[in-house]
């Protein structure tokens, strides 16, 4: 029986939507659209616009930006983990 190697690329996500977007990217773009719901809250317009721009820029960064072959959402989680974990300091003479 012949054995064939199946090519499997673990560095790149599978592009499901139109050959351009992965499922993760589509979900973050849906969060950008859902963040527009902030405009239905009864607060001042400038505060609503500021919150919308902040949330949408974060979600767009999570969807499309890579830093040294690491997706930005994973990079952001790693930064948060580093900031909040207990650090061990050693004194050496």
PDB file of N, CA, C and O in Angstrom:
ATOM      1  N   UNK A   1       0.844  -1.178   0.000  1.00  0.00           N
ATOM      2  CA  UNK A   1       0.000   0.000   0.000  1.00  0.00           C
ATOM      3  C   UNK A   1       0.882   1.231   0.000  1.00  0.00           C
ATOM      4  O   UNK A   1       1.816   1.335   0.796  1.00  0.00           O
ATOM      5  N   UNK A   2       0.587   2.165  -0.892  1.00  0.00           N
ATOM      6  CA  UNK A   2       1.375   3.385  -0.972  1.00  0.00           C
ATOM      7  C   UNK A   2       0.931   4.372   0.091  1.00  0.00           C
ATOM      8  O   UNK A   2      -0.248   4.472   0.427  1.00  0.00           O
ATOM      9  N   UNK A   3       1.906   5.092   0.605  1.00  0.00           N
ATOM     10  CA  UNK A   3       1.634   6.131   1.594  1.00  0.00           C
ATOM     11  C   UNK A   3       1.963   7.480   0.960  1.00  0.00           C
ATOM     12  O   UNK A   3       3.073   7.692   0.472  1.00  0.00           O
ATOM     13  N   UNK A   4       1.006   8.373   0.972  1.00  0.00           N
ATOM     14  CA  UNK A   4       1.199   9.696   0.398  1.00  0.00           C
ATOM     15  C   UNK A   4       1.229  10.733   1.509  1.00  0.00           C
ATOM     16  O   UNK A   4       0.438  10.671   2.451  1.00  0.00           O
ATOM     17  N   UNK A   5       2.136  11.678   1.395  1.00  0.00           N
ATOM     18  CA  UNK A   5       2.199  12.765   2.351  1.00  0.00           C
ATOM     19  C   UNK A   5       1.139  13.805   1.989  1.00  0.00           C
ATOM     20  O   UNK A   5       1.009  14.209   0.833  1.00  0.00           O
ATOM     21  N   UNK A   6       0.397  14.219   2.990  1.00  0.00           N
ATOM     22  CA  UNK A   6      -0.628  15.238   2.773  1.00  0.00           C
ATOM     23  C   UNK A   6      -0.028  16.578   3.176  1.00  0.00           C
ATOM     24  O   UNK A   6       0.396  16.746   4.320  1.00  0.00           O
ATOM     25  N   UNK A   7       0.014  17.529   2.255  1.00  0.00           N
ATOM     26  CA  UNK A   7       0.569  18.841   2.621  1.00  0.00           C
ATOM     27  C   UNK A   7      -0.357  19.553   3.600  1.00  0.00           C
ATOM     28  O   UNK A   7      -1.564  19.656   3.383  1.00  0.00           O
ATOM     29  N   UNK A   8       0.229  20.031   4.661  1.00  0.00           N
ATOM     30  CA  UNK A   8      -0.544  20.738   5.685  1.00  0.00           C
ATOM     31  C   UNK A   8       0.272  21.938   6.118  1.00  0.00           C
ATOM     32  O   UNK A   8       1.373  21.797   6.649  1.00  0.00           O
ATOM     33  N   UNK A   9      -0.269  23.100   5.890  1.00  0.00           N
ATOM     34  CA  UNK A   9       0.433  24.339   6.196  1.00  0.00           C
ATOM     35  C   UNK A   9      -0.091  24.882   7.520  1.00  0.00           C
ATOM     36  O   UNK A   9      -1.237  25.324   7.594  1.00  0.00           O
ATOM     37  N   UNK A  10       0.728  24.855   8.559  1.00  0.00           N
ATOM     38  CA  UNK A  10       0.287  25.321   9.863  1.00  0.00           C
ATOM     39  C   UNK A  10       0.580  26.799  10.078  1.00  0.00           C
ATOM     40  O   UNK A  10       0.125  27.374  11.066  1.00  0.00           O
ATOM     41  N   UNK A  11       1.325  27.423   9.179  1.00  0.00           N
ATOM     42  CA  UNK A  11       1.657  28.833   9.343  1.00  0.00           C
ATOM     43  C   UNK A  11       0.538  29.757   8.883  1.00  0.00           C
ATOM     44  O   UNK A  11       0.428  30.884   9.366  1.00  0.00           O
ATOM     45  N   UNK A  12      -0.291  29.295   7.959  1.00  0.00           N
ATOM     46  CA  UNK A  12      -1.313  30.146   7.384  1.00  0.00           C
ATOM     47  C   UNK A  12      -2.699  29.583   7.679  1.00  0.00           C
ATOM     48  O   UNK A  12      -2.910  28.370   7.703  1.00  0.00           O
ATOM     49  N   UNK A  13      -3.634  30.498   7.903  1.00  0.00           N
ATOM     50  CA  UNK A  13      -5.012  30.078   8.133  1.00  0.00           C
ATOM     51  C   UNK A  13      -5.687  29.750   6.811  1.00  0.00           C
ATOM     52  O   UNK A  13      -5.303  30.254   5.755  1.00  0.00           O
ATOM     53  N   UNK A  14      -6.694  28.900   6.888  1.00  0.00           N
ATOM     54  CA  UNK A  14      -7.443  28.548   5.700  1.00  0.00           C
ATOM     55  C   UNK A  14      -8.397  29.684   5.356  1.00  0.00           C
ATOM     56  O   UNK A  14      -9.190  30.112   6.196  1.00  0.00           O
ATOM     57  N   UNK A  15      -8.320  30.164   4.140  1.00  0.00           N
ATOM     58  CA  UNK A  15      -9.154  31.275   3.684  1.00  0.00           C
ATOM     59  C   UNK A  15     -10.492  30.704   3.208  1.00  0.00           C
ATOM     60  O   UNK A  15     -10.575  30.091   2.144  1.00  0.00           O
ATOM     61  N   UNK A  16     -11.529  30.915   4.008  1.00  0.00           N
ATOM     62  CA  UNK A  16     -12.823  30.310   3.750  1.00  0.00           C
ATOM     63  C   UNK A  16     -13.732  31.235   2.944  1.00  0.00           C
ATOM     64  O   UNK A  16     -14.388  30.785   2.004  1.00  0.00           O
ATOM     65  N   UNK A  17     -13.781  32.498   3.293  1.00  0.00           N
ATOM     66  CA  UNK A  17     -14.730  33.439   2.716  1.00  0.00           C
ATOM     67  C   UNK A  17     -14.115  34.156   1.520  1.00  0.00           C
ATOM     68  O   UNK A  17     -13.302  35.067   1.679  1.00  0.00           O
ATOM     69  N   UNK A  18     -14.508  33.740   0.335  1.00  0.00           N
ATOM     70  CA  UNK A  18     -14.058  34.364  -0.895  1.00  0.00           C
ATOM     71  C   UNK A  18     -12.593  34.126  -1.206  1.00  0.00           C
ATOM     72  O   UNK A  18     -12.059  34.737  -2.132  1.00  0.00           O
ATOM     73  N   UNK A  19     -11.940  33.269  -0.471  1.00  0.00           N
ATOM     74  CA  UNK A  19     -10.524  33.025  -0.692  1.00  0.00           C
ATOM     75  C   UNK A  19      -9.629  34.098  -0.115  1.00  0.00           C
ATOM     76  O   UNK A  19      -8.412  34.049  -0.292  1.00  0.00           O
ATOM     77  N   UNK A  20     -10.213  35.073   0.577  1.00  0.00           N
ATOM     78  CA  UNK A  20      -9.440  36.191   1.112  1.00  0.00           C
ATOM     79  C   UNK A  20      -9.477  36.275   2.640  1.00  0.00           C
ATOM     80  O   UNK A  20      -8.515  36.733   3.256  1.00  0.00           O
ATOM     81  N   UNK A  21     -10.575  35.838   3.254  1.00  0.00           N
ATOM     82  CA  UNK A  21     -10.745  36.015   4.695  1.00  0.00           C
ATOM     83  C   UNK A  21     -10.929  34.670   5.387  1.00  0.00           C
ATOM     84  O   UNK A  21     -11.609  33.775   4.885  1.00  0.00           O
ATOM     85  N   UNK A  22     -10.303  34.555   6.555  1.00  0.00           N
ATOM     86  CA  UNK A  22     -10.480  33.356   7.358  1.00  0.00           C
ATOM     87  C   UNK A  22     -11.686  33.552   8.280  1.00  0.00           C
ATOM     88  O   UNK A  22     -12.244  34.646   8.366  1.00  0.00           O
ATOM     89  N   UNK A  23     -12.071  32.493   8.955  1.00  0.00           N
ATOM     90  CA  UNK A  23     -13.209  32.564   9.869  1.00  0.00           C
ATOM     91  C   UNK A  23     -12.930  33.542  11.008  1.00  0.00           C
ATOM     92  O   UNK A  23     -13.822  34.286  11.419  1.00  0.00           O
ATOM     93  N   UNK A  24     -11.713  33.545  11.516  1.00  0.00           N
ATOM     94  CA  UNK A  24     -11.340  34.454  12.592  1.00  0.00           C
ATOM     95  C   UNK A  24     -11.486  35.902  12.149  1.00  0.00           C
ATOM     96  O   UNK A  24     -12.003  36.730  12.899  1.00  0.00           O
ATOM     97  N   UNK A  25     -11.037  36.215  10.941  1.00  0.00           N
ATOM     98  CA  UNK A  25     -11.126  37.579  10.435  1.00  0.00           C
ATOM     99  C   UNK A  25     -12.580  38.010  10.237  1.00  0.00           C
ATOM    100  O   UNK A  25     -12.933  39.156  10.513  1.00  0.00           O
ATOM    101  N   UNK A  26     -13.412  37.100   9.766  1.00  0.00           N
ATOM    102  CA  UNK A  26     -14.824  37.427   9.568  1.00  0.00           C
ATOM    103  C   UNK A  26     -15.506  37.686  10.903  1.00  0.00           C
ATOM    104  O   UNK A  26     -16.349  38.577  11.007  1.00  0.00           O
ATOM    105  N   UNK A  27     -15.152  36.919  11.920  1.00  0.00           N
ATOM    106  CA  UNK A  27     -15.744  37.148  13.242  1.00  0.00           C
ATOM    107  C   UNK A  27     -15.326  38.499  13.819  1.00  0.00           C
ATOM    108  O   UNK A  27     -16.146  39.186  14.427  1.00  0.00           O
ATOM    109  N   UNK A  28     -14.074  38.888  13.639  1.00  0.00           N
ATOM    110  CA  UNK A  28     -13.646  40.208  14.109  1.00  0.00           C
ATOM    111  C   UNK A  28     -14.305  41.332  13.308  1.00  0.00           C
ATOM    112  O   UNK A  28     -14.614  42.384  13.868  1.00  0.00           O
ATOM    113  N   UNK A  29     -14.524  41.127  12.015  1.00  0.00           N
ATOM    114  CA  UNK A  29     -15.234  42.130  11.230  1.00  0.00           C
ATOM    115  C   UNK A  29     -16.695  42.229  11.658  1.00  0.00           C
ATOM    116  O   UNK A  29     -17.277  43.313  11.618  1.00  0.00           O
ATOM    117  N   UNK A  30     -17.292  41.112  12.065  1.00  0.00           N
ATOM    118  CA  UNK A  30     -18.653  41.150  12.604  1.00  0.00           C
ATOM    119  C   UNK A  30     -18.686  41.941  13.912  1.00  0.00           C
ATOM    120  O   UNK A  30     -19.656  42.649  14.181  1.00  0.00           O
ATOM    121  N   UNK A  31     -17.642  41.827  14.721  1.00  0.00           N
ATOM    122  CA  UNK A  31     -17.577  42.622  15.955  1.00  0.00           C
ATOM    123  C   UNK A  31     -17.438  44.107  15.656  1.00  0.00           C
ATOM    124  O   UNK A  31     -17.943  44.936  16.412  1.00  0.00           O
ATOM    125  N   UNK A  32     -16.762  44.457  14.567  1.00  0.00           N
ATOM    126  CA  UNK A  32     -16.680  45.861  14.156  1.00  0.00           C
ATOM    127  C   UNK A  32     -18.075  46.376  13.817  1.00  0.00           C
ATOM    128  O   UNK A  32     -18.451  47.482  14.207  1.00  0.00           O
ATOM    129  N   UNK A  33     -18.832  45.571  13.093  1.00  0.00           N
ATOM    130  CA  UNK A  33     -20.187  45.981  12.723  1.00  0.00           C
ATOM    131  C   UNK A  33     -21.075  46.059  13.962  1.00  0.00           C
ATOM    132  O   UNK A  33     -21.885  46.978  14.087  1.00  0.00           O
ATOM    133  N   UNK A  34     -20.929  45.103  14.876  1.00  0.00           N
ATOM    134  CA  UNK A  34     -21.740  45.127  16.098  1.00  0.00           C
ATOM    135  C   UNK A  34     -21.360  46.283  17.026  1.00  0.00           C
ATOM    136  O   UNK A  34     -22.180  46.737  17.823  1.00  0.00           O
ATOM    137  N   UNK A  35     -20.123  46.754  16.921  1.00  0.00           N
ATOM    138  CA  UNK A  35     -19.730  47.875  17.766  1.00  0.00           C
ATOM    139  C   UNK A  35     -20.425  49.165  17.345  1.00  0.00           C
ATOM    140  O   UNK A  35     -20.407  50.150  18.083  1.00  0.00           O
ATOM    141  N   UNK A  36     -21.035  49.163  16.165  1.00  0.00           N
ATOM    142  CA  UNK A  36     -21.820  50.322  15.733  1.00  0.00           C
ATOM    143  C   UNK A  36     -23.084  50.467  16.565  1.00  0.00           C
ATOM    144  O   UNK A  36     -23.744  51.505  16.507  1.00  0.00           O
ATOM    145  N   UNK A  37     -23.431  49.448  17.334  1.00  0.00           N
ATOM    146  CA  UNK A  37     -24.603  49.522  18.213  1.00  0.00           C
ATOM    147  C   UNK A  37     -24.403  50.552  19.320  1.00  0.00           C
ATOM    148  O   UNK A  37     -25.364  50.919  19.996  1.00  0.00           O
ATOM    149  N   UNK A  38     -23.190  51.017  19.514  1.00  0.00           N
ATOM    150  CA  UNK A  38     -22.908  52.023  20.530  1.00  0.00           C
ATOM    151  C   UNK A  38     -23.648  53.325  20.206  1.00  0.00           C
ATOM    152  O   UNK A  38     -23.870  54.151  21.091  1.00  0.00           O
ATOM    153  N   UNK A  39     -24.024  53.503  18.952  1.00  0.00           N
ATOM    154  CA  UNK A  39     -24.712  54.736  18.556  1.00  0.00           C
ATOM    155  C   UNK A  39     -26.160  54.775  19.044  1.00  0.00           C
ATOM    156  O   UNK A  39     -26.805  55.819  18.948  1.00  0.00           O
ATOM    157  N   UNK A  40     -26.685  53.664  19.565  1.00  0.00           N
ATOM    158  CA  UNK A  40     -28.042  53.637  20.078  1.00  0.00           C
ATOM    159  C   UNK A  40     -28.111  53.927  21.579  1.00  0.00           C
ATOM    160  O   UNK A  40     -29.199  53.960  22.154  1.00  0.00           O
ATOM    161  N   UNK A  41     -26.961  54.136  22.212  1.00  0.00           N
ATOM    162  CA  UNK A  41     -26.916  54.457  23.637  1.00  0.00           C
ATOM    163  C   UNK A  41     -27.084  55.961  23.801  1.00  0.00           C
ATOM    164  O   UNK A  41     -26.565  56.744  23.005  1.00  0.00           O
ATOM    165  N   UNK A  42     -27.804  56.353  24.825  1.00  0.00           N
ATOM    166  CA  UNK A  42     -28.107  57.775  25.046  1.00  0.00           C
ATOM    167  C   UNK A  42     -26.972  58.461  25.814  1.00  0.00           C
ATOM    168  O   UNK A  42     -27.092  58.723  27.011  1.00  0.00           O
ATOM    169  N   UNK A  43     -25.883  58.744  25.120  1.00  0.00           N
ATOM    170  CA  UNK A  43     -24.803  59.559  25.669  1.00  0.00           C
ATOM    171  C   UNK A  43     -24.417  60.573  24.600  1.00  0.00           C
ATOM    172  O   UNK A  43     -24.959  60.556  23.495  1.00  0.00           O
ATOM    173  N   UNK A  44     -23.495  61.440  24.926  1.00  0.00           N
ATOM    174  CA  UNK A  44     -23.112  62.473  23.965  1.00  0.00           C
ATOM    175  C   UNK A  44     -22.497  61.857  22.715  1.00  0.00           C
ATOM    176  O   UNK A  44     -21.877  60.795  22.761  1.00  0.00           O
ATOM    177  N   UNK A  45     -22.686  62.546  21.609  1.00  0.00           N
ATOM    178  CA  UNK A  45     -22.232  62.035  20.316  1.00  0.00           C
ATOM    179  C   UNK A  45     -20.724  61.876  20.256  1.00  0.00           C
ATOM    180  O   UNK A  45     -20.235  60.889  19.707  1.00  0.00           O
ATOM    181  N   UNK A  46     -19.971  62.827  20.810  1.00  0.00           N
ATOM    182  CA  UNK A  46     -18.514  62.736  20.735  1.00  0.00           C
ATOM    183  C   UNK A  46     -17.993  61.529  21.519  1.00  0.00           C
ATOM    184  O   UNK A  46     -17.005  60.913  21.119  1.00  0.00           O
ATOM    185  N   UNK A  47     -18.646  61.191  22.622  1.00  0.00           N
ATOM    186  CA  UNK A  47     -18.237  60.013  23.391  1.00  0.00           C
ATOM    187  C   UNK A  47     -18.567  58.747  22.618  1.00  0.00           C
ATOM    188  O   UNK A  47     -17.772  57.807  22.607  1.00  0.00           O
ATOM    189  N   UNK A  48     -19.733  58.706  21.968  1.00  0.00           N
ATOM    190  CA  UNK A  48     -20.104  57.541  21.160  1.00  0.00           C
ATOM    191  C   UNK A  48     -19.133  57.340  20.001  1.00  0.00           C
ATOM    192  O   UNK A  48     -18.735  56.212  19.713  1.00  0.00           O
ATOM    193  N   UNK A  49     -18.754  58.418  19.342  1.00  0.00           N
ATOM    194  CA  UNK A  49     -17.824  58.314  18.216  1.00  0.00           C
ATOM    195  C   UNK A  49     -16.452  57.843  18.702  1.00  0.00           C
ATOM    196  O   UNK A  49     -15.817  57.010  18.057  1.00  0.00           O
ATOM    197  N   UNK A  50     -16.002  58.371  19.825  1.00  0.00           N
ATOM    198  CA  UNK A  50     -14.707  57.964  20.374  1.00  0.00           C
ATOM    199  C   UNK A  50     -14.707  56.475  20.720  1.00  0.00           C
ATOM    200  O   UNK A  50     -13.753  55.768  20.396  1.00  0.00           O
ATOM    201  N   UNK A  51     -15.763  55.993  21.374  1.00  0.00           N
ATOM    202  CA  UNK A  51     -15.843  54.582  21.742  1.00  0.00           C
ATOM    203  C   UNK A  51     -15.909  53.709  20.496  1.00  0.00           C
ATOM    204  O   UNK A  51     -15.263  52.662  20.442  1.00  0.00           O
ATOM    205  N   UNK A  52     -16.685  54.128  19.488  1.00  0.00           N
ATOM    206  CA  UNK A  52     -16.798  53.348  18.255  1.00  0.00           C
ATOM    207  C   UNK A  52     -15.463  53.263  17.533  1.00  0.00           C
ATOM    208  O   UNK A  52     -15.065  52.183  17.095  1.00  0.00           O
ATOM    209  N   UNK A  53     -14.770  54.377  17.405  1.00  0.00           N
ATOM    210  CA  UNK A  53     -13.479  54.374  16.704  1.00  0.00           C
ATOM    211  C   UNK A  53     -12.462  53.518  17.449  1.00  0.00           C
ATOM    212  O   UNK A  53     -11.682  52.795  16.829  1.00  0.00           O
ATOM    213  N   UNK A  54     -12.469  53.597  18.772  1.00  0.00           N
ATOM    214  CA  UNK A  54     -11.546  52.787  19.574  1.00  0.00           C
ATOM    215  C   UNK A  54     -11.819  51.299  19.397  1.00  0.00           C
ATOM    216  O   UNK A  54     -10.907  50.527  19.101  1.00  0.00           O
ATOM    217  N   UNK A  55     -13.087  50.895  19.579  1.00  0.00           N
ATOM    218  CA  UNK A  55     -13.424  49.473  19.460  1.00  0.00           C
ATOM    219  C   UNK A  55     -13.187  48.950  18.049  1.00  0.00           C
ATOM    220  O   UNK A  55     -12.636  47.863  17.871  1.00  0.00           O
ATOM    221  N   UNK A  56     -13.600  49.714  17.054  1.00  0.00           N
ATOM    222  CA  UNK A  56     -13.445  49.223  15.689  1.00  0.00           C
ATOM    223  C   UNK A  56     -11.977  49.137  15.287  1.00  0.00           C
ATOM    224  O   UNK A  56     -11.596  48.218  14.562  1.00  0.00           O
ATOM    225  N   UNK A  57     -11.145  50.070  15.740  1.00  0.00           N
ATOM    226  CA  UNK A  57      -9.724  49.990  15.393  1.00  0.00           C
ATOM    227  C   UNK A  57      -9.051  48.805  16.092  1.00  0.00           C
ATOM    228  O   UNK A  57      -8.167  48.174  15.512  1.00  0.00           O
ATOM    229  N   UNK A  58      -9.449  48.497  17.311  1.00  0.00           N
ATOM    230  CA  UNK A  58      -8.899  47.323  18.004  1.00  0.00           C
ATOM    231  C   UNK A  58      -9.295  46.043  17.279  1.00  0.00           C
ATOM    232  O   UNK A  58      -8.455  45.173  17.050  1.00  0.00           O
ATOM    233  N   UNK A  59     -10.583  45.923  16.913  1.00  0.00           N
ATOM    234  CA  UNK A  59     -11.030  44.711  16.234  1.00  0.00           C
ATOM    235  C   UNK A  59     -10.424  44.580  14.839  1.00  0.00           C
ATOM    236  O   UNK A  59     -10.116  43.469  14.406  1.00  0.00           O
ATOM    237  N   UNK A  60     -10.249  45.685  14.134  1.00  0.00           N
ATOM    238  CA  UNK A  60      -9.603  45.624  12.821  1.00  0.00           C
ATOM    239  C   UNK A  60      -8.135  45.220  12.950  1.00  0.00           C
ATOM    240  O   UNK A  60      -7.610  44.483  12.116  1.00  0.00           O
ATOM    241  N   UNK A  61      -7.481  45.708  14.000  1.00  0.00           N
ATOM    242  CA  UNK A  61      -6.092  45.299  14.231  1.00  0.00           C
ATOM    243  C   UNK A  61      -6.030  43.808  14.539  1.00  0.00           C
ATOM    244  O   UNK A  61      -5.145  43.109  14.045  1.00  0.00           O
ATOM    245  N   UNK A  62      -6.968  43.314  15.357  1.00  0.00           N
ATOM    246  CA  UNK A  62      -7.004  41.887  15.656  1.00  0.00           C
ATOM    247  C   UNK A  62      -7.228  41.062  14.393  1.00  0.00           C
ATOM    248  O   UNK A  62      -6.710  39.951  14.284  1.00  0.00           O
ATOM    249  N   UNK A  63      -7.979  41.582  13.453  1.00  0.00           N
ATOM    250  CA  UNK A  63      -8.309  40.821  12.250  1.00  0.00           C
ATOM    251  C   UNK A  63      -7.159  40.780  11.247  1.00  0.00           C
ATOM    252  O   UNK A  63      -6.945  39.750  10.608  1.00  0.00           O
ATOM    253  N   UNK A  64      -6.403  41.894  11.092  1.00  0.00           N
ATOM    254  CA  UNK A  64      -5.498  41.969   9.948  1.00  0.00           C
ATOM    255  C   UNK A  64      -4.015  42.136  10.265  1.00  0.00           C
ATOM    256  O   UNK A  64      -3.193  41.824   9.404  1.00  0.00           O
ATOM    257  N   UNK A  65      -3.631  42.601  11.427  1.00  0.00           N
ATOM    258  CA  UNK A  65      -2.227  42.916  11.692  1.00  0.00           C
ATOM    259  C   UNK A  65      -1.482  41.683  12.206  1.00  0.00           C
ATOM    260  O   UNK A  65      -1.992  40.923  13.029  1.00  0.00           O
ATOM    261  N   UNK A  66      -0.262  41.507  11.695  1.00  0.00           N
ATOM    262  CA  UNK A  66       0.643  40.476  12.192  1.00  0.00           C
ATOM    263  C   UNK A  66       1.930  41.149  12.647  1.00  0.00           C
ATOM    264  O   UNK A  66       2.421  42.075  12.002  1.00  0.00           O
ATOM    265  N   UNK A  67       2.469  40.676  13.764  1.00  0.00           N
ATOM    266  CA  UNK A  67       3.737  41.183  14.282  1.00  0.00           C
ATOM    267  C   UNK A  67       4.685  39.993  14.363  1.00  0.00           C
ATOM    268  O   UNK A  67       4.490  39.089  15.176  1.00  0.00           O
ATOM    269  N   UNK A  68       5.695  39.996  13.530  1.00  0.00           N
ATOM    270  CA  UNK A  68       6.685  38.924  13.447  1.00  0.00           C
ATOM    271  C   UNK A  68       6.023  37.553  13.320  1.00  0.00           C
ATOM    272  O   UNK A  68       6.299  36.647  14.106  1.00  0.00           O
ATOM    273  N   UNK A  69       5.147  37.409  12.326  1.00  0.00           N
ATOM    274  CA  UNK A  69       4.434  36.168  12.019  1.00  0.00           C
ATOM    275  C   UNK A  69       3.507  35.711  13.144  1.00  0.00           C
ATOM    276  O   UNK A  69       3.094  34.552  13.157  1.00  0.00           O
ATOM    277  N   UNK A  70       3.171  36.591  14.086  1.00  0.00           N
ATOM    278  CA  UNK A  70       2.221  36.286  15.147  1.00  0.00           C
ATOM    279  C   UNK A  70       1.019  37.198  14.978  1.00  0.00           C
ATOM    280  O   UNK A  70       1.168  38.412  14.838  1.00  0.00           O
ATOM    281  N   UNK A  71      -0.173  36.612  14.992  1.00  0.00           N
ATOM    282  CA  UNK A  71      -1.380  37.422  14.861  1.00  0.00           C
ATOM    283  C   UNK A  71      -1.490  38.379  16.042  1.00  0.00           C
ATOM    284  O   UNK A  71      -1.055  38.065  17.150  1.00  0.00           O
ATOM    285  N   UNK A  72      -2.077  39.553  15.796  1.00  0.00           N
ATOM    286  CA  UNK A  72      -2.104  40.600  16.811  1.00  0.00           C
ATOM    287  C   UNK A  72      -2.963  40.218  18.006  1.00  0.00           C
ATOM    288  O   UNK A  72      -2.662  40.640  19.123  1.00  0.00           O
ATOM    289  N   UNK A  73      -4.028  39.432  17.816  1.00  0.00           N
ATOM    290  CA  UNK A  73      -4.845  39.046  18.956  1.00  0.00           C
ATOM    291  C   UNK A  73      -4.079  38.141  19.914  1.00  0.00           C
ATOM    292  O   UNK A  73      -4.209  38.279  21.131  1.00  0.00           O
ATOM    293  N   UNK A  74      -3.292  37.227  19.386  1.00  0.00           N
ATOM    294  CA  UNK A  74      -2.460  36.362  20.233  1.00  0.00           C
ATOM    295  C   UNK A  74      -1.329  37.170  20.854  1.00  0.00           C
ATOM    296  O   UNK A  74      -0.981  36.956  22.015  1.00  0.00           O
ATOM    297  N   UNK A  75      -0.752  38.094  20.097  1.00  0.00           N
ATOM    298  CA  UNK A  75       0.288  38.971  20.612  1.00  0.00           C
ATOM    299  C   UNK A  75      -0.239  39.804  21.779  1.00  0.00           C
ATOM    300  O   UNK A  75       0.446  39.961  22.789  1.00  0.00           O
ATOM    301  N   UNK A  76      -1.445  40.333  21.644  1.00  0.00           N
ATOM    302  CA  UNK A  76      -2.072  41.132  22.695  1.00  0.00           C
ATOM    303  C   UNK A  76      -2.325  40.303  23.953  1.00  0.00           C
ATOM    304  O   UNK A  76      -2.087  40.773  25.066  1.00  0.00           O
ATOM    305  N   UNK A  77      -2.805  39.075  23.779  1.00  0.00           N
ATOM    306  CA  UNK A  77      -3.034  38.181  24.931  1.00  0.00           C
ATOM    307  C   UNK A  77      -1.718  37.878  25.633  1.00  0.00           C
ATOM    308  O   UNK A  77      -1.668  37.836  26.862  1.00  0.00           O
ATOM    309  N   UNK A  78      -0.651  37.665  24.865  1.00  0.00           N
ATOM    310  CA  UNK A  78       0.656  37.404  25.477  1.00  0.00           C
ATOM    311  C   UNK A  78       1.166  38.609  26.264  1.00  0.00           C
ATOM    312  O   UNK A  78       1.777  38.439  27.319  1.00  0.00           O
ATOM    313  N   UNK A  79       0.924  39.819  25.768  1.00  0.00           N
ATOM    314  CA  UNK A  79       1.314  41.026  26.504  1.00  0.00           C
ATOM    315  C   UNK A  79       0.554  41.119  27.824  1.00  0.00           C
ATOM    316  O   UNK A  79       1.143  41.420  28.863  1.00  0.00           O
ATOM    317  N   UNK A  80      -0.746  40.862  27.784  1.00  0.00           N
ATOM    318  CA  UNK A  80      -1.568  40.913  28.999  1.00  0.00           C
ATOM    319  C   UNK A  80      -1.107  39.858  30.002  1.00  0.00           C
ATOM    320  O   UNK A  80      -1.019  40.134  31.198  1.00  0.00           O
ATOM    321  N   UNK A  81      -0.813  38.657  29.522  1.00  0.00           N
ATOM    322  CA  UNK A  81      -0.307  37.604  30.416  1.00  0.00           C
ATOM    323  C   UNK A  81       1.006  38.018  31.064  1.00  0.00           C
ATOM    324  O   UNK A  81       1.206  37.793  32.257  1.00  0.00           O
ATOM    325  N   UNK A  82       1.896  38.617  30.293  1.00  0.00           N
ATOM    326  CA  UNK A  82       3.182  39.042  30.823  1.00  0.00           C
ATOM    327  C   UNK A  82       3.006  40.121  31.892  1.00  0.00           C
ATOM    328  O   UNK A  82       3.684  40.094  32.919  1.00  0.00           O
ATOM    329  N   UNK A  83       2.109  41.056  31.657  1.00  0.00           N
ATOM    330  CA  UNK A  83       1.932  42.160  32.600  1.00  0.00           C
ATOM    331  C   UNK A  83       1.341  41.711  33.928  1.00  0.00           C
ATOM    332  O   UNK A  83       1.661  42.286  34.969  1.00  0.00           O
ATOM    333  N   UNK A  84       0.482  40.692  33.911  1.00  0.00           N
ATOM    334  CA  UNK A  84      -0.234  40.315  35.121  1.00  0.00           C
ATOM    335  C   UNK A  84       0.303  39.076  35.819  1.00  0.00           C
ATOM    336  O   UNK A  84      -0.187  38.725  36.892  1.00  0.00           O
ATOM    337  N   UNK A  85       1.291  38.405  35.247  1.00  0.00           N
ATOM    338  CA  UNK A  85       1.794  37.235  35.944  1.00  0.00           C
ATOM    339  C   UNK A  85       2.809  37.652  37.008  1.00  0.00           C
ATOM    340  O   UNK A  85       3.391  38.736  36.958  1.00  0.00           O
ATOM    341  N   UNK A  86       2.994  36.769  37.953  1.00  0.00           N
ATOM    342  CA  UNK A  86       3.950  37.024  39.018  1.00  0.00           C
ATOM    343  C   UNK A  86       5.355  36.829  38.464  1.00  0.00           C
ATOM    344  O   UNK A  86       5.669  35.811  37.847  1.00  0.00           O
ATOM    345  N   UNK A  87       6.178  37.821  38.698  1.00  0.00           N
ATOM    346  CA  UNK A  87       7.548  37.765  38.188  1.00  0.00           C
ATOM    347  C   UNK A  87       8.490  37.360  39.313  1.00  0.00           C
ATOM    348  O   UNK A  87       8.317  37.765  40.462  1.00  0.00           O
ATOM    349  N   UNK A  88       9.472  36.571  38.972  1.00  0.00           N
ATOM    350  CA  UNK A  88      10.437  36.093  39.957  1.00  0.00           C
ATOM    351  C   UNK A  88      11.746  36.860  39.744  1.00  0.00           C
ATOM    352  O   UNK A  88      12.307  36.863  38.649  1.00  0.00           O
ATOM    353  N   UNK A  89      12.208  37.495  40.788  1.00  0.00           N
ATOM    354  CA  UNK A  89      13.464  38.258  40.724  1.00  0.00           C
ATOM    355  C   UNK A  89      14.531  37.508  41.508  1.00  0.00           C
ATOM    356  O   UNK A  89      14.285  37.035  42.618  1.00  0.00           O
ATOM    357  N   UNK A  90      15.707  37.405  40.923  1.00  0.00           N
ATOM    358  CA  UNK A  90      16.816  36.739  41.614  1.00  0.00           C
ATOM    359  C   UNK A  90      17.946  37.742  41.809  1.00  0.00           C
ATOM    360  O   UNK A  90      18.319  38.484  40.900  1.00  0.00           O
ATOM    361  N   UNK A  91      18.465  37.737  43.008  1.00  0.00           N
ATOM    362  CA  UNK A  91      19.587  38.622  43.325  1.00  0.00           C
ATOM    363  C   UNK A  91      20.869  37.822  43.184  1.00  0.00           C
ATOM    364  O   UNK A  91      21.026  36.773  43.809  1.00  0.00           O
ATOM    365  N   UNK A  92      21.781  38.316  42.363  1.00  0.00           N
ATOM    366  CA  UNK A  92      23.082  37.662  42.208  1.00  0.00           C
ATOM    367  C   UNK A  92      24.164  38.689  42.477  1.00  0.00           C
ATOM    368  O   UNK A  92      24.069  39.840  42.051  1.00  0.00           O
ATOM    369  N   UNK A  93      25.193  38.260  43.190  1.00  0.00           N
ATOM    370  CA  UNK A  93      26.307  39.149  43.486  1.00  0.00           C
ATOM    371  C   UNK A  93      27.341  39.104  42.411  1.00  0.00           C
ATOM    372  O   UNK A  93      28.355  39.796  42.499  1.00  0.00           O
TER     373      UNK A  93
END
